[in-house]
Amino acid sequence: MNTEQRKVSRKDRQDGDINFFLKSTASTPISFFRLTHPTQRIRAINKYKKCLAIAINRSNGSMLDKLKALDTNEEFIQRDWETWLKEKKAVLACRTRHDTNLQIQQDFALTMKTIFGATKNDIGEHNYIVSEKRQLEDTESEELSHKFSVPKKIKSETSNIDEVHKEIDGRTARSSNKLYPELNSFNNIFLQTPSELTYLPESKDSRDDTEPEQKETIQFQYDWFVGLGIKESTLSEFDNKWTIGTINISNLLLEYRNLSVKKASENKLENAVEMLSLDHIFLLDENLSIGISEMTANENFQGCKSLLRKWQKEVEENNDDLILEVFESMSSDVLDPSTYKNSPFQGRRADFSIYTQIQSNKYYLLVSEIKPTRYMSSKETNFVDFDLIKIGNEMKNMLDKCIKNGVKTKDLSICSILVEGFQCSVFVMDLKFDAIYRMILLGKFFLPQNVHNLNVLSIAIEELMQIKQINNLFTILAKRKELKSAFSKFETYLRCKWLRCD
């Protein structure tokens, strides 16, 4: 189209817009927008005013009076423009309504294909859901093309319908077992008799050589007593006992331990709490809500604003202290060849531990047992927590070693972290009363799985800071003991020297 033709076309459109005002009975802005279908607000409003002015110049008589009576207020035109935009969106939606359902199904199938195509399990293999999802997509594509969802084998040849149904049911059962293996173990627990629920740990060799359906019937032996194996514990009247008012908590806990000893002799221990009580370890769990309580949060948040302003002012005045303490928890994965090969490979070893060395003694501050998510999802025996028992005995050994080294104080406490997948449980143990190792659950927190749940870090930091305070107190007590020991040796040296000189 050349320049002359474009000018003629533009002039024809303008004449049509002007005739709209001369011939229309309702020459409102929204009617004009419906006729011209504008895309820009300012250009559309200016075009409306320009065409109205030309129409007024070309009209006379009653038509002139009618056009002059039109409301040309800017707010009125703007309101009609907003109304036109809403109508335009509704029209576009109606035009594609006939293909909406099909498009939604196709988008859903494509989205699920993308999600499940990227799904992998912990060992790097494709999840079983992928193959099942591909079969589902093939079925959906056949339904969208208005065809019956009939297996290809049935289309090509005549087969027994009952056999096909059995095959489908078997495939569904296998997929459910692979997708939800914990349902089978959960149902087996409630279907078993009380005698079958008796805790009988199994060895690693027997697990490999035995068929899965025969694992529950195999009997094993277990050395219940980790310590000296004392079956009965009694406290004398001179021992330090845990009492609250008129209630003797120490006697109640020892009675509970005696019941656990009786159940252990009959191989009927049921949970980790009973197993820990055999070694005088009593787990105290108040079943509190995870995280910061509501009242604590309200009290803390009241002073946050003023505290932040104070810190901001200090930073603005002096920026020399803006160095993070990143070297406090340095760790190394390099093995020391002079000590590694000489250490024994037997005994209780924690997955992770922290200690402080004062003089020639090591004082362990924290112990941790870690189990990955893959192990937590694949373990079969879920009513006994082996790691809880192990970490409890490790804390007791650490506490006994500190007391043996001379740190004899009631304020001595040992911390531990039990990591099970993304869930972390924080425990503390003390020995303020004779024969009562109190293992207390301080709290629980979760590790962030991805960038979308970083909000769990606040609770994690709160629990870890609590552990840090307990460890700092432990270090102070250990240093105080070492200073007393060194001072005692120095006094002995001076006394001996004085005797020799005399």
Order of alpha helices (4+ residues) and beta strands (2+ residues): alpha-alpha-alpha-alpha-alpha-alpha-alpha-alpha-alpha-alpha-alpha-beta-beta-alpha-alpha-beta-alpha-alpha-alpha-beta-beta-alpha-alpha-beta-beta-beta-alpha
